[in-house]
Amino acid sequence: MSDMLTIHYTNVQLEQILEEAMIYMCACPAQVSEQLLLLRKLFDYQRSCISKGSLLVEVHRRIADSTRIAHAEMEKCLDEVLHIEGWDLQTLTMPEGLRKLRQKSIEQDQ
């Protein structure tokens, strides 16, 4: 078991996506970002249990291994979603066209 996660998006970047997505009511990228942050917490917790010499180290290793796999898949998913939606990957801002589409949808619902 590797004791590190491979991370493509930093926590700060995930929080930026969360903020940007929620401002423009685009919950899907925010949901994926939130799950990535939770997976990182779960992984860190398991590493902590392993380092403390828990009696059931194999349980924590198993959870950490599954978390690593889930994290890698969710980061890949987020990357693909941001590309599909046309986000600016340097600033992690939603494309203007998608913002306008969301605003139009909100106005039609009122």
CYANA upper distance limits for C-alpha pairs under 8 A (distance plus 0.5 A):
  1 MET  CA     61 ARG  CA      7.57
  1 MET  CA     65 ASP  CA      7.20
  3 ASP  CA     47 ARG  CA      7.50
  5 LEU  CA     40 ARG  CA      8.40
  5 LEU  CA     43 PHE  CA      8.46
  5 LEU  CA     68 ARG  CA      6.57
  5 LEU  CA     71 HIS  CA      8.37
  6 THR  CA     68 ARG  CA      8.44
  6 THR  CA     72 ALA  CA      7.65
  7 ILE  CA     72 ALA  CA      8.44
  7 ILE  CA     75 GLU  CA      8.38
  8 HIS  CA     75 GLU  CA      7.47
  9 TYR  CA     13 GLN  CA      6.37
  9 TYR  CA     14 LEU  CA      6.89
  9 TYR  CA     75 GLU  CA      7.95
 10 THR  CA     14 LEU  CA      6.77
 11 ASN  CA     15 GLU  CA      6.65
 11 ASN  CA     37 LEU  CA      7.37
 12 VAL  CA     16 GLN  CA      6.72
 13 GLN  CA     17 ILE  CA      6.78
 13 GLN  CA     92 LEU  CA      7.83
 14 LEU  CA     18 LEU  CA      6.68
 14 LEU  CA     33 SER  CA      5.76
 14 LEU  CA     34 GLU  CA      7.97
 14 LEU  CA     36 LEU  CA      8.49
 14 LEU  CA     37 LEU  CA      8.04
 15 GLU  CA     19 GLU  CA      6.63
 15 GLU  CA     33 SER  CA      7.84
 16 GLN  CA     20 GLU  CA      6.52
 16 GLN  CA     92 LEU  CA      7.28
 17 ILE  CA     21 ALA  CA      6.29
 17 ILE  CA     29 PRO  CA      7.42
 17 ILE  CA     30 ALA  CA      6.66
 17 ILE  CA     33 SER  CA      7.47
 17 ILE  CA     92 LEU  CA      6.65
 17 ILE  CA     93 THR  CA      7.78
 18 LEU  CA     22 MET  CA      6.51
 18 LEU  CA     29 PRO  CA      7.63
 18 LEU  CA     30 ALA  CA      4.86
 18 LEU  CA     31 GLN  CA      8.20
 18 LEU  CA     33 SER  CA      6.92
 18 LEU  CA     34 GLU  CA      7.72
 19 GLU  CA     23 ILE  CA      6.64
 19 GLU  CA     30 ALA  CA      8.18
 20 GLU  CA     24 TYR  CA      7.04
 20 GLU  CA     92 LEU  CA      8.31
 20 GLU  CA     93 THR  CA      6.78
 20 GLU  CA     94 MET  CA      7.35
 21 ALA  CA     25 MET  CA      6.35
 21 ALA  CA     26 CYS  CA      5.26
 21 ALA  CA     27 ALA  CA      6.47
 21 ALA  CA     28 CYS  CA      8.38
 21 ALA  CA     29 PRO  CA      7.06
 21 ALA  CA     30 ALA  CA      6.21
 21 ALA  CA     94 MET  CA      7.73
 22 MET  CA     26 CYS  CA      6.40
 22 MET  CA     27 ALA  CA      6.61
 22 MET  CA     30 ALA  CA      7.34
 24 TYR  CA     99 ARG  CA      6.65
 24 TYR  CA    102 ARG  CA      7.16
 24 TYR  CA    103 GLN  CA      8.12
 25 MET  CA    102 ARG  CA      7.50
 26 CYS  CA     30 ALA  CA      7.73
 26 CYS  CA    102 ARG  CA      8.10
 27 ALA  CA     31 GLN  CA      6.43
 28 CYS  CA     32 VAL  CA      6.95
 29 PRO  CA     33 SER  CA      6.64
 29 PRO  CA     78 LEU  CA      7.03
 29 PRO  CA     81 VAL  CA      7.43
 29 PRO  CA     82 LEU  CA      7.79
 30 ALA  CA     34 GLU  CA      6.53
 31 GLN  CA     35 GLN  CA      6.76
 32 VAL  CA     36 LEU  CA      6.78
 32 VAL  CA     74 MET  CA      7.26
 32 VAL  CA     77 CYS  CA      8.37
 32 VAL  CA     78 LEU  CA      6.79
 33 SER  CA     37 LEU  CA      6.90
 33 SER  CA     78 LEU  CA      7.77
 34 GLU  CA     38 LEU  CA      6.85
 35 GLN  CA     39 LEU  CA      6.58
 35 GLN  CA     74 MET  CA      8.45
 36 LEU  CA     40 ARG  CA      6.73
 36 LEU  CA     71 HIS  CA      6.71
 36 LEU  CA     74 MET  CA      7.20
 36 LEU  CA     75 GLU  CA      7.69
 37 LEU  CA     41 LYS  CA      6.95
 38 LEU  CA     42 LEU  CA      6.74
 39 LEU  CA     43 PHE  CA      6.59
 39 LEU  CA     67 THR  CA      6.79
 39 LEU  CA     70 ALA  CA      8.32
 39 LEU  CA     71 HIS  CA      6.79
 40 ARG  CA     44 ASP  CA      6.63
 40 ARG  CA     71 HIS  CA      8.15
 41 LYS  CA     45 TYR  CA      6.60
 42 LEU  CA     46 GLN  CA      6.79
 42 LEU  CA     64 ALA  CA      8.21
 42 LEU  CA     67 THR  CA      7.83
 43 PHE  CA     47 ARG  CA      6.74
 43 PHE  CA     63 ILE  CA      8.30
 43 PHE  CA     64 ALA  CA      5.86
 43 PHE  CA     67 THR  CA      6.66
 43 PHE  CA     68 ARG  CA      7.84
 44 ASP  CA     48 SER  CA      6.64
 45 TYR  CA     49 CYS  CA      6.84
 46 GLN  CA     50 ILE  CA      6.70
 46 GLN  CA     60 HIS  CA      5.75
 46 GLN  CA     61 ARG  CA      7.66
 46 GLN  CA     63 ILE  CA      7.52
 46 GLN  CA     64 ALA  CA      6.35
 47 ARG  CA     51 SER  CA      6.57
 47 ARG  CA     60 HIS  CA      7.94
 47 ARG  CA     61 ARG  CA      8.44
 47 ARG  CA     64 ALA  CA      7.74
 48 SER  CA     52 LYS  CA      6.71
 49 CYS  CA     53 GLY  CA      7.14
 49 CYS  CA     54 SER  CA      6.25
 49 CYS  CA     57 VAL  CA      8.01
 49 CYS  CA     60 HIS  CA      7.26
 50 ILE  CA     54 SER  CA      6.36
 50 ILE  CA     57 VAL  CA      6.10
 50 ILE  CA     60 HIS  CA      6.82
 50 ILE  CA     61 ARG  CA      7.76
 53 GLY  CA     57 VAL  CA      7.29
 56 LEU  CA     60 HIS  CA      7.51
 57 VAL  CA     61 ARG  CA      6.65
 58 GLU  CA     62 ARG  CA      6.55
 59 VAL  CA     63 ILE  CA      6.83
 60 HIS  CA     64 ALA  CA      6.52
 61 ARG  CA     65 ASP  CA      6.50
 62 ARG  CA     66 SER  CA      6.79
 63 ILE  CA     67 THR  CA      6.54
 64 ALA  CA     68 ARG  CA      6.61
 65 ASP  CA     69 ILE  CA      7.00
 66 SER  CA     70 ALA  CA      6.68
 67 THR  CA     71 HIS  CA      6.40
 68 ARG  CA     72 ALA  CA      6.72
 69 ILE  CA     73 GLU  CA      6.85
 70 ALA  CA     74 MET  CA      6.63
 71 HIS  CA     75 GLU  CA      6.60
 72 ALA  CA     76 LYS  CA      6.75
 73 GLU  CA     77 CYS  CA      6.63
 74 MET  CA     78 LEU  CA      6.59
 75 GLU  CA     79 ASP  CA      6.66
 76 LYS  CA     80 GLU  CA      6.76
 77 CYS  CA     81 VAL  CA      6.60
 78 LEU  CA     82 LEU  CA      6.58
 79 ASP  CA     83 HIS  CA      6.74
 80 GLU  CA     84 ILE  CA      6.53
 81 VAL  CA     85 GLU  CA      6.58
 82 LEU  CA     86 GLY  CA      6.44
 82 LEU  CA     87 TRP  CA      5.72
 82 LEU  CA     89 LEU  CA      8.16
 83 HIS  CA     87 TRP  CA      6.72
 85 GLU  CA     94 MET  CA      8.31
 85 GLU  CA     95 PRO  CA      8.02
 85 GLU  CA     98 LEU  CA      8.03
 86 GLY  CA     94 MET  CA      7.69
 86 GLY  CA     95 PRO  CA      6.44
 87 TRP  CA     92 LEU  CA      6.72
 87 TRP  CA     93 THR  CA      6.20
 87 TRP  CA     94 MET  CA      5.19
 87 TRP  CA     95 PRO  CA      5.77
 88 ASP  CA     92 LEU  CA      5.67
 88 ASP  CA     93 THR  CA      5.87
 88 ASP  CA     94 MET  CA      7.03
 88 ASP  CA     95 PRO  CA      7.26
 89 LEU  CA     93 THR  CA      7.84
 94 MET  CA     98 LEU  CA      7.28
 94 MET  CA     99 ARG  CA      7.32
 95 PRO  CA     99 ARG  CA      6.96
 96 GLU  CA    100 LYS  CA      6.75
 97 GLY  CA    101 LEU  CA      6.68
 98 LEU  CA    102 ARG  CA      6.67
 99 ARG  CA    103 GLN  CA      6.71
100 LYS  CA    104 LYS  CA      6.56
101 LEU  CA    105 SER  CA      6.70
102 ARG  CA    106 ILE  CA      6.77
103 GLN  CA    107 GLU  CA      6.70
104 LYS  CA    108 GLN  CA      6.68
105 SER  CA    109 ASP  CA      6.86
106 ILE  CA    110 GLN  CA      7.13
